Amino acid sequence: MSAKKLLRIVLTLCVCALLAGCADSTAAPAASSAHPSGSSATGSAAPAPSSAATSSTADATPILADCPVSHSPKSDGVFIEVSVADFNALGFAFGDSVDVAFSNGYSLKGLPYYSGTFVEPGEALLAGFSSLPHIEAGVSYGDDLWVTARLSDGDTATVTLAESGAFADIQRALDLSYTDERADYQSDVAFANFRELAGGNLKPGKFYRGASPVNNKHNRAAYANALIAGAGVQVDFDLADNNGEIEGFLKEDAEAGVDVSHFEGLRSAGNVVAIDLSDAYLSEGYGRKLAAGLVELMQHDGPVYIHCTAGKDRTGFACMLLEALAGASYQQIVDDYMITYDNYYRINATNDAKRFNVIKEQRLDSMLCHVVGAEKGADLASADLSAGARNYLKTAGMTEGQIDQLAAYLCV
């Protein structure tokens, strides 16, 4: 064995030993009930980051050592600044269990490492999203991990393999991806995930949902524009973006020759309500921001188009809430929500019942339980979803009069 290789092995083993020693000697309170595996040390100086961002050998446990971190405010997570490809090249694989130790003493143990958000809401994970430049640690739909962990610029993270393949079965079952090529979809409607909201007493022809008509990240903006123009949409309710981001998207669209003229007309008329919402619906402030946006939305006459980026998560929550307030049944809400998974992944109750039910239970049912204040596994079909929606909005800061006004805005 060469001296160079021996030195690399010794360095890696020293880092592992140091981490193990820190874990054994640090007594810390639970940082958040949303992820009991998290802990934060107080009253101790953060170790200085090493100059080596990564370390791994064929004979040692895979480890990413002292890698810089940064805040991911859109997803309320923490970027660990290494690409998915480089991280996996160290010996990690989707479905593994990993330990994450930040340089300020905060640690997360036994996290699943997934290619998507395959954990229950409120649970922590390490994710390697193909659309993002770095791997990301966070809490599914939960509080901002950067804030919870009290991280700051200059902090680093060390990731160590805890157990190879510990969550491999879940990774295989829920690994979903969709393409951004129009030719792979049956219609413009499916490609843009576009449809009218229906159910309960919702006004017909007044509320629509789908992918972004301005952010062309997934090549859908022009298609969404054509569809909302055809539907006569007069108000855009942008859940995902702020005004500065919208300006940037419009410049990019113009440079790329993407036709977003209908959206531009709405914006010129002052009929775009942009609320810059994250997808962390369990986090503090999510409901308040959404409720404030709805109050502003009611100052504009419809028809209304509701969207985030793909029209899936934030849009799914907002539309579920409005449908519930309008008196839609549980089955009507399920039917609308799950169209997204049929459009993007061809998952429906007929051709992939197992995945359909897992997604419905893990995503939609968890959202509804949060809104109505029910325990996981509650009989949502018999719950008073409208009353639950009213209570959610009241807790989020809307007055009874504003909730009545919203109901009238929505319903015939």
N, C-alpha and C positions, 0 to 999 in steps of 0.2 A: 504493500500500500504506500502511495506517495505521501510525503510529508504534508503537502497541501491538502490532500483529502483527509488525512488524519486530523489536521488542524480544524477543518470544517466540521468534522464530527464532534470534536471536543467542544467547539464553540456552541454548536446546536444543543448538545447535552447540558451545557452550563446554563443556557437560556431556559431549557425545560426545568432544570433543578431550581433555578431562581423563581420561576413562576409557581412551581409546586410549593416552595417555601413561603412565598407571599400568600398563597391561598390558605395554607395551614395557619399562618400567624395573624391573618386579618380577621378581626371580629367586627361585623358591620350589620346594621339593621337592614331589613328588607326595604328596598328603594320604592317599590310600588306593588300594590296588591295585584296589579294587572299582570305582572310577570314575577312570580316569587323566586325565580332563579337569579334575579338581579340583586346585587349588593353594592354598597358604596362605602369606601373607607373614609373616615374623617380624621383630621388632626395629624396627617402624615404627609411628608413631602413626596411629590411625584418623582419617580425615578427619571433620570435624564435619558432621552431616547438615544439609541445607538445609531451609528451611521449606516448600519446594514438594515435595509427594509425587509429583506426576506432571507430565510435560511431553510435549507432542506437537504437531506441526503437520502440515498437509497436505503440506508440501514437505520434511519432514525424516524421517529414520529413526525409526520408533516407539520411544519410550523411556519407561520408568517410572523416575523419578529419586528416590533417597533415600527409599525407602518403608520404614516401620518393619517389623521382623520379630519373630516370636515362635516359641516352641518348640511343636511338635506331637508330644508324647510318644507318643500312641497309634499314630502311623504312623512315628515316628522321622524326622520331617521338619521343615522350616522353613516356617512360614506367612509369606508376603509379604503384608502386610495391605492387599490391594485385592481387590475382588470380581472374579469371572470376567468379569462383564458390563462393569465399568469398565475392566478390563485390556484386553479385546478392543476396547472403544471407542477405545482409543489407537491402534489399527491392527494389533494382534497377532491371529493366527488360529491355531486348532488345526492342527498339522502344520508350523508354522514352526520354525526353528532360532533359539535365543536365547542370548545371553551374560548371565550373572548375576554381578555384582560386589558383594560385601559390603563394608561400610564398614571392616571390620578388615583388609582386604587379600586375603581369600580369594575366589577366583573359580572359576566353572564356565563353560566355553566350548562353544558348539555344542550346547547341550542341546535335545532335542526338546521341544516344547510340545504336550502331548496332553490330551484330555479324560478319559483313563484311564491306567492303568499299562501302557502298550503296549511297554515295553522289556524286554530280557532281565534276569533276576535279577542284581543287582550293578551295573546300569547306572543312571546318574543321569538325571533328567528334571525338567521343570517341568510340573505337572499343574493342570488346572482342573476339579476334580471338582464336579459340579452340587450334590452334597449338602453341600459345605463352604463356609464364608463367605469364604474367601480362596484365592488360588492358592497352591500349595505346591511347594517344591523338595525333592527327596529322592533316595534311592537305593533302587531296587526291591528289597524284601526284604533290604536291606543295613543297614549300620551307621547309627547316628543321625547325620544330617548336622549337626544343631545342635552335637553334641559334636565330630564330626570337624572342622568348620569353626571350632571354638572361639568360637562366637558367644555374646553375652551381651545382657542387656536394654539397650536403647538403641542397638544396632546397626541398620543399615539396609541395604537392597539396592537396586541399580540394575539394571534389566533392559533390554537393548537387542536389537533385532532383528538376528540374524546373517544369516539367509537366509529369505526368504519361501517357504513351501511345500516346504521341504527334505524333510519327512517326511509330506507330504500323503497319499501312497499308503498308508502304514501306518495313519494316522489313519482313513482311509476303511474299510480292511479290518477294523480291530479296534474301531471305535467301537460299543460295546454299551451298551444301557440297558434297564432293566426297570421296570415300573410297580409301584406299591404298592396297586393296586386289585384286590380279590379277583375281580371280574367278568372280569378279563382272563386268568384262569387256568382250566384245565380242572377243577381239583379243589382241595380244601383241602390235600391232600398236596403237590401241585405248588406251591401258593402259599407254604406253609411250608417248602418244600424238604426235606420229611420223608421218612425212609426208615430201614430197618434195615441195619446193616452186615452184609455177607455175604462169604464167600470164605475159602479156607483152612480152618482148624479152628476158626473163631470159633463161640462158643456161640450157638445160635439163640435169638432172642427176648430177648437180653441187652444189646445195644448198638444205639443209635439215634442219628441225627444230624439236624440241621436248623437252622432259624432260631431266634432268641432267644425264649424264652417269658416274658421279663420286660422287655426293651428293645423298646418298641413303635414305634421310629423308622420302621419300614417297615410298620406296621399288621399285623404277623404274630403278635404275642404271644398273642392270644386263640386263634388257630388252632393255634399250636404247643402251647399248654396243653391244648387239647382232645385233640390227637393223643397227647401223652405220657401223659395220663391214661388214654386208651383202651388204650395199650400197656402200662400198669402200671409206668411208670418210677418208680423209687424214689430215684435219685441224679441230680443235675444237675451236669455238668462244664462250667462256664462259663469258656471260654477268654478271653473279651474283657474282662470287667469285674472291678472290685474291690468290696469290700463297701459302700463309700460310694456308689459309682455304683448298685449294686443298690438301696440304700435310696431313692435319688432316683427311679429308675425305678418302684419300687412306689408312691411317692407320686403320680407322674404318672399311673400306671395307675388308681389309685383315683379321682383327680380326673376322669379321662376315662371312667370306668365300664368299663374294660377288665378282663375276667375272667381273672386270672392266679392263681386260687385253688389250682390244683395246685402251681404253683411255690412259692407262699407256704407250703403245707403241707410241702413238701420243706425249705424254708429253716427253718421252725419246728422241724423234726425234726433240724436240723443236717446235712442231706444235700445241701448245695450246696457244691461245691468250686470256688471262683472264683480264677483265677490271673493275671488282668490281663495277658494276653499281647499283644504287638504282632503285626503281620503280617510283621515283618522276620525271616524264618527264617534268613537268612544272618548276622544280627548276633550279636555276642558276647553270650552269656547267654541267648539264646532257648532253646537245647536244655536248659540247666540249669533254667530256669524250668518248661519243659514236663515234664521228667523229675521234678522235685520235685512237681509237680501230680499226676503219675501215681502216685507213691508214696503221696500222701495219698488219692487216689481209691481205691486198693486196700483202704483201711480201711473202705470202705462196700460193702454188698451191693447188687447191681443189681436190676433192669435200670437201665442208665445212659443218659442223654441227653447227647450231646456237641454243643456249639454255640458260635458266636461271636455275631455280629450277624445276618448273612445266611446263615450256615452254608456259607460258600464258601471263603475263603482259609485262615484259621487252622484251621477245622474240616477243610478238605480236607487240610492237612498232617498234623494229628493223626490223622485216620482212615486216611490212607495209611500212616503209620508203624505204627499198631496192626494194620492188615490185613497189612502186610508181615511183622511179627513173628509173626503167627498163621499164616503160610505161604500167604497168598493169592498167586496168580499175577499177573504183570504185567497180563494182560488183565482179570482180575477187578478189580484196582485201577483200571484205566482205566475200566471199565464203571461202577463206583460214582462215581468222581470226575466223570465227564462228565455224569451225570444232572443235576447242578446247572445246567449250561449249557443242557440241554434244558428244564428247569423254568423257568428265568428268561428265556432268550433264544430258545428253540426252535431251538437249534443242536445237531444230532446228525449222525452219520456218513452218514445217508441224505439229509437235506434241505439240508445245508450242509457238505459234506465238507471244503472248503478251510479254512473257519474252524475247524471241529472239529479238524483236524490242527494248525493253527497254535496253538490254545489248548492242546491236549494236549502239544505239544512245548515250547512256551514256559513253560507253567505246571507241569503234572504231571511231565513228564520232567525238568525242571530240579530239581524237588524231590527226585525219586527219585535223580538223579545226586548231589545233595548228600548224601543219606542214605547211599548205598552207596559214596561216594567215587569215582564214575566220571566220566570226561570227558564233555563234551557230545557227543551223538550215539552214545553207547555202546549196545550191544545189551542193553537192559534186560530183554527177554523171556528171556534166558538167564542173567541175573545171579542170584546167591543173595541175594534181597531180604530174607529172614529173617535171614541172617547180617549183612547190612548194617544192618538195624534194630537188632540186638543191639549191634553195634559203635557205632552212633550213640548209643544210650542209655548205653552204658558210658562213652563219651567225655563225655557230658553229666552224668556223675556217679553213675549208678546202679551198684550192685554186681552181680556175677554172680548172687548170691542174689536180689536185688530183681528183676532181669530175669527169672529163672526164675519168681518169684512172679507177675510181670505176665503171663507167658505162660500160666501156669496159670489166672489170673484171666480171661483172654480165651478160652482154648481148651477144647474138650471133651476 
